[in-house]
Amino acid sequence: MERLIKQKVCQAIACLACAGVLWIHLDDFGASEFSGGRRTGKLFTMVDLGSVLFLVALFLTIFFPRVAAVIVLTATLLCLPSYLYILIPGPYRRIFKGEYSVPLQRSFAWNNWEVVGILSLGIAAFLSLHSFFKGRTQ
């Protein structure tokens, strides 16, 4: 029983960390042209939805940890493309061809918040998968 509580607390902390990093990250791009672009506007919408899903999962973790785990995995998949677009714009533009208003300056752009965001998403996904499969066997 104590192990289940520890697992729920870890999953809840991971959800809170992901939502916190996303909100810090969204403040940088929220009032810019990034939110209105044809491709980047969709990325911004996905990240916005992902941050809400992380908060929903935070509260559902207490009562329904497996459902919360699925929601966290969905939110992770929604948020990851935005982090990758900022961190590695070169390969991203090669995959998603089109007209970009800003010329590509370099293929890899180091950004500490992007790296922290990807790490937090990875930890949240790992804990959610662990929670999902542990709950399934019990």
C-alpha angles and dihedrals in degrees: 000000000000090000091055091052091049090050091051092048092050091049091048092050090050090052091049092048092050092048091047094051090046093053092049089046094047092053089066094054105025100091096036135089087264091085093052102049123113094242102017093049089061090049090051091050091050092051091047091052090045092055091052090048091052090056092047089050090049091062096038092053090077096056106018110025095171093052089047089051091057091047091050091051090050091049090049091054090048094051102041098076092057093052091048092049091057096039100043108020095159099064090036091058091047090055096042103041121194144101115312120191093213118059118236110259100180137353096234122039114186113220121169095211091052092052092047089048094052091047092050090049090050093050092046091049092049093049091046093051089048091050093046096051095040090052090049094056095047 
